[in-house]
Amino acid sequence: MRELSKLVTGLRRSGIREIGDLAASMQDVIHLEIGEPLFSTPPHIIEAASEAARVGFTKYTPNAGLMSVRKVIAQRLNEDYHLKLTPENIVVTVGGIGAISSAVRALIDLGDEVLIPDPGWPNYEMTVKCAGAVPRRYQLDQLKGFVPSIEDLEKVVTPKTKVLIINSPSNPLGTVFPEAVMRDLVAFARRHDLYIISDEVYEKIIFEGTHASALSFDTDGRVVAVFSFSKTYAMTGWRIGYAVAAEPVAKEIAKLQEVYVSSAASVSQKAAEAAITGPQDCVEAMRKAYHENLKIACQVLDDLGINYHMPQGAFYMWIEVNCEDSMEFAKALLMEQKVAVAPGVTFGPSGKRHVRISLASPQEAIREGLSRLGLMLSKRVR
């Protein structure tokens, strides 16, 4: 029997899923590891999808998505970020990861280098490697506020570099890039003739400051911005997101939809349309709930004397646990205290002494889970 694909067998699995699978085999676990919204999908979105199915929206759609959905997405982004997008700039995808993976495939060739953040979502590295490209990490330094430094980027960019992946608000850090930083990143990409894939899926979950989109500073079509309905509208299971790009790039991303998924699900697209055109008070209610959870987490961690990075957005906290291997720590925490957290090392080498928790969890789970984490740390100090 011949070997399976080396690209696939050589991939490191996400440590988040590894911990999640271990936790699923246990009883009475407090789950703080997965970035799953605390809420159910708002009723008006579910009803729109149900009605769409009843009246026959159960067929194939164009590869780039239904025109009606692409129109309202373009209109929403134009209003929010003062852009001039058309439906031809929009490709509806199977979740935000569908947009990221298709954008990577559309932009790179075998052997090209892609700059990814450290720490950063583990799927960036997996996606780049699956495309036969080479991921090169750039450091997000806590002393610099965990925002990308142009000086640090200059150290890792090479003639082989073709794409820069950025993420604001950040998973796992919750960092929100200031407008000046986003402008400088686009200028850096222009100077080195790079494309940017800007992961902006947490754009509506902001606790401090405002979200600046890379699209606002793109003057020559080198930015592909990625958005999702999963976090904003609690629609993770609907698998619906979108890529925004210059028309020539968007056409190639849509072409890849045909290869891998044909199109996003028709009923999910109608749900997405209702999400954008319907009332937005649900979005604000969810954001406020996550902010309240953040306050609770800060109080518990402060009382325990545990260091953490204060997030400005998204719904995660980056917590220092002073270990040499955060995967080992996360497994021990699960086995000894029945608390599941994401090991920081799965987000990159700089996370070996950290764990990530999700604030999209019930308040009592956050209180009790962090209290048990503190107990675990106190035992290790002894």
C-alpha positions in Angstrom: 0.0 0.0 0.0 1.4 3.4 -1.0 1.8 6.2 1.6 -0.9 8.7 2.3 -0.3 12.4 1.6 2.8 13.6 3.4 1.2 17.1 3.5 -1.7 15.7 5.6 0.0 13.1 7.7 2.7 15.6 8.7 0.2 18.1 10.0 0.1 18.7 13.8 -3.4 18.5 15.1 -4.8 21.5 16.9 -4.2 21.1 20.7 -7.6 22.7 21.3 -9.3 19.7 19.6 -7.0 17.3 21.4 -8.0 18.6 24.8 -11.6 18.7 23.7 -11.6 15.1 22.6 -10.1 14.0 26.0 -12.7 16.1 27.8 -15.5 14.5 25.9 -14.6 11.1 27.3 -14.9 12.4 30.9 -17.8 13.3 33.2 -18.5 16.6 34.9 -15.8 18.6 33.0 -15.9 22.4 33.1 -15.4 23.5 29.4 -13.3 26.6 28.8 -11.4 25.4 25.8 -13.6 25.9 22.8 -14.6 29.2 21.2 -18.2 28.4 21.1 -20.7 31.2 21.6 -22.7 30.9 24.8 -26.0 31.7 23.0 -28.3 30.0 20.6 -28.8 31.5 17.1 -31.4 34.3 17.4 -35.0 33.2 16.6 -35.5 35.5 13.7 -32.5 34.0 11.9 -33.8 30.4 12.5 -37.2 31.4 11.3 -35.8 32.9 8.1 -33.9 29.7 7.4 -36.9 27.6 8.1 -39.1 29.7 5.7 -36.4 29.5 3.0 -36.4 25.7 3.2 -40.2 25.6 3.1 -40.4 27.7 -0.1 -37.7 25.8 -1.9 -34.3 27.4 -1.2 -32.8 23.9 -1.0 -30.9 23.8 -4.3 -27.4 24.6 -5.4 -26.4 28.2 -5.4 -23.7 30.0 -7.5 -20.2 29.2 -6.3 -19.7 32.7 -4.9 -23.1 32.6 -3.1 -26.6 34.0 -3.7 -26.5 37.4 -5.2 -29.0 38.7 -2.6 -26.7 37.7 0.2 -23.6 39.2 -1.5 -25.5 42.5 -2.0 -26.4 42.9 1.7 -22.9 41.9 2.8 -21.4 44.5 0.5 -23.9 47.1 1.7 -23.1 46.3 5.3 -19.4 46.6 4.9 -19.7 49.8 2.9 -21.7 51.4 5.7 -19.5 50.2 8.5 -16.1 50.9 6.9 -16.9 53.6 4.3 -15.9 51.3 1.4 -17.2 51.0 -2.2 -17.6 47.3 -2.5 -19.9 45.5 -5.0 -21.3 42.0 -4.8 -18.4 40.9 -7.1 -16.0 41.5 -4.2 -17.8 39.0 -2.0 -17.6 35.2 -1.9 -19.8 33.4 0.6 -17.9 30.5 2.1 -18.3 27.5 4.4 -17.4 29.4 7.6 -14.5 31.8 8.1 -12.0 28.9 7.8 -13.4 28.3 4.3 -12.6 31.8 3.4 -9.1 31.6 4.8 -8.2 28.3 3.2 -9.6 29.3 -0.2 -7.8 32.6 0.0 -4.5 30.8 0.8 -5.0 28.5 -2.1 -5.8 31.3 -4.5 -2.8 33.4 -3.6 0.2 31.0 -3.1 2.1 28.4 -5.1 4.2 25.5 -3.7 7.2 26.7 -1.7 5.9 30.3 -1.2 6.3 31.6 2.4 3.4 32.9 4.5 3.9 35.0 7.6 1.7 33.9 10.5 1.4 35.3 14.0 3.0 33.7 17.1 0.8 33.3 19.0 -2.0 32.8 16.5 -4.9 30.5 15.7 -3.4 27.0 14.9 -5.5 26.6 11.7 -3.3 29.2 10.0 -0.3 26.9 10.1 -2.4 23.9 9.1 -4.0 25.7 6.2 -0.7 27.0 4.9 1.0 23.6 5.1 -1.9 21.9 3.4 -1.4 24.2 0.4 2.3 23.2 0.2 3.5 26.6 1.4 6.0 27.4 4.2 4.7 29.1 7.3 7.1 31.6 8.9 6.1 33.0 12.3 6.4 36.6 13.3 6.4 37.4 17.0 3.7 39.2 18.9 5.6 40.7 21.8 3.7 41.3 25.0 6.0 44.3 25.7 4.7 45.8 22.5 1.1 45.2 23.4 0.8 42.0 21.3 0.4 44.0 18.1 2.6 43.3 15.1 5.7 45.3 14.9 7.0 46.4 11.5 10.5 46.0 12.8 9.8 42.4 13.7 8.1 41.7 10.4 11.1 43.1 8.5 13.3 40.4 10.3 11.3 37.5 8.9 10.2 38.6 5.4 12.2 37.2 2.5 12.0 37.3 -1.3 10.0 34.1 -1.1 7.3 35.6 1.2 4.0 36.2 -0.6 1.3 36.5 2.0 1.0 38.1 5.5 -1.8 36.8 7.7 -3.1 39.1 10.4 -5.9 38.8 13.0 -7.7 41.6 14.8 -9.5 41.2 17.2 -7.0 38.4 18.0 -7.6 34.8 18.8 -6.1 33.9 21.3 -5.0 37.3 22.7 -8.1 39.5 22.3 -5.8 42.3 21.0 -7.5 45.0 18.8 -5.1 46.6 16.4 -5.2 50.5 16.4 -6.0 52.1 13.1 -2.4 53.3 12.8 -1.1 49.8 13.1 -3.5 48.4 10.5 -2.5 51.2 8.1 1.2 50.4 8.7 0.7 46.7 8.1 -1.0 47.4 4.7 1.9 49.8 3.8 4.4 47.1 4.8 2.7 44.6 2.5 2.7 47.1 -0.3 6.4 47.8 0.2 7.2 44.1 0.0 4.6 43.3 -2.6 2.7 40.9 -0.3 -0.9 40.0 -0.1 -2.7 40.3 3.2 -5.3 37.8 4.6 -6.9 39.8 7.4 -8.9 37.6 9.7 -11.6 39.9 11.2 -14.2 37.4 12.3 -14.5 38.9 15.8 -15.0 42.4 14.5 -18.3 43.0 16.4 -17.0 41.7 19.8 -15.1 44.7 21.0 -14.7 45.8 24.6 -12.3 48.7 24.2 -11.6 50.8 21.2 -13.0 50.3 17.7 -12.3 47.8 14.9 -10.2 49.0 12.0 -10.5 46.8 8.9 -7.5 46.3 6.6 -9.9 46.9 3.7 -10.0 50.6 4.7 -6.4 51.0 3.7 -6.2 48.8 0.7 -5.6 50.9 -2.4 -4.4 48.3 -4.8 -6.4 45.1 -4.2 -3.9 43.2 -2.1 -6.1 42.6 1.0 -8.4 39.6 1.4 -10.6 40.2 4.5 -12.3 37.3 6.2 -15.5 37.6 8.2 -17.9 35.0 9.7 -21.4 34.8 11.1 -20.3 32.1 13.6 -19.2 34.4 16.5 -21.2 37.6 15.8 -24.6 35.8 15.5 -23.9 32.5 17.4 -24.1 30.6 14.1 -21.1 28.2 14.4 -23.1 25.2 13.2 -24.5 26.9 10.2 -21.0 27.1 8.7 -21.2 30.4 6.9 -18.6 33.1 6.4 -17.3 35.2 3.6 -14.2 36.5 1.9 -13.9 40.1 0.6 -11.3 40.8 -2.1 -10.6 42.6 -5.3 -12.7 41.2 -8.1 -9.9 39.2 -9.8 -9.0 37.5 -6.5 -12.6 37.0 -5.6 -13.1 35.1 -8.9 -10.3 32.7 -8.1 -11.7 32.1 -4.6 -15.1 31.4 -6.0 -13.5 29.0 -8.5 -12.0 27.1 -5.6 -15.5 26.8 -4.0 -16.4 24.6 -7.0 -13.5 22.3 -6.3 -14.0 21.8 -2.5 -17.6 22.6 -1.5 -19.5 23.7 -4.6 -21.0 26.5 -2.5 -22.1 27.3 1.0 -25.4 25.7 2.0 -28.4 27.5 0.5 -30.4 27.6 3.7 -27.5 28.8 5.7 -27.1 31.6 3.2 -30.7 32.7 3.7 -30.1 32.6 7.4 -27.0 34.9 6.9 -29.1 37.3 4.9 -31.6 37.5 7.7 -28.8 38.0 10.2 -27.5 41.1 8.4 -30.8 42.7 7.5 -32.6 41.9 10.8 -32.4 43.5 14.2 -28.9 43.8 15.6 -29.7 44.1 19.3 -28.9 40.4 19.7 -25.3 41.2 18.7 -25.0 43.9 21.4 -26.6 41.7 24.0 -24.1 38.9 23.4 -21.2 41.4 23.4 -22.3 42.8 26.8 -22.6 39.3 28.2 -19.0 38.4 27.2 -17.8 41.7 28.7 -19.5 40.8 32.0 -17.8 37.4 31.9 -14.5 39.2 31.3 -15.0 41.2 34.5 -15.8 38.1 36.5 -12.7 36.3 35.1 -10.5 39.3 36.0 -11.8 39.4 39.5 -11.1 35.8 40.1 -7.6 35.9 38.5 -6.7 39.1 40.4 -7.8 37.5 43.7 -5.6 34.5 42.9 -2.6 36.6 41.8 -2.5 35.0 38.4 -1.1 37.1 35.5 -3.1 37.5 32.3 -3.4 39.7 29.2 -6.4 42.1 29.3 -8.3 41.4 26.0 -9.8 44.4 24.1 -12.0 42.2 22.0 -13.0 38.6 20.9 -14.0 36.4 23.9 -10.7 34.8 25.1 -8.2 35.4 27.9 -4.5 34.6 27.6 -3.4 33.4 31.1 0.2 32.8 32.3 0.6 29.5 34.1 4.4 29.5 34.4 5.0 26.0 33.0 7.5 24.7 30.5 4.9 22.8 28.5 1.3 24.2 28.4 0.0 21.0 26.7 1.2 18.9 29.6 -0.3 21.5 32.0 -3.6 21.5 30.2 -3.8 17.7 30.3 -2.9 17.6 34.0 -5.5 20.3 34.7 -8.1 18.2 32.9 -7.2 15.0 34.7 -6.7 16.4 38.2 -9.2 19.3 38.3 -11.7 18.4 35.4 -11.2 21.8 33.7 -10.6 21.9 30.0 -8.5 24.9 28.7 -6.7 25.4 25.4 -2.9 24.9 25.7 -1.0 28.0 24.7 1.7 26.1 22.8 -0.9 25.1 20.1 -1.0 28.8 19.1 2.8 28.9 18.6 6.1 28.4 20.5 5.6 31.6 22.5 2.6 30.1 24.2 4.4 27.3 26.0 3.8 29.1 29.4 0.2 30.1 28.8 -3.3 28.8 28.4 -6.3 30.3 26.7 -9.8 30.2 28.1 -13.0 31.1 26.5 -15.2 33.8 28.0 -18.2 32.5 26.0 -19.0 30.1 28.8 -21.5 30.3 31.7 -20.4 32.6 34.5 -20.3 29.9 37.1 -18.1 27.7 34.9 -15.7 30.6 34.5 -15.6 31.2 38.3 -15.2 27.6 39.3 -12.9 26.7 36.4 -10.5 29.5 37.2 -10.6 28.8 40.9 -9.6 25.2 40.1 -6.8 26.5 37.8 -5.6 28.6 40.8 -5.6 25.5 43.0 -3.6 23.6 40.4 -1.0 26.3 40.3 -0.8 26.5 44.0 -0.1 22.8 44.3 2.7 23.1 41.7 4.4 25.9 43.6 4.5 23.7 46.7 
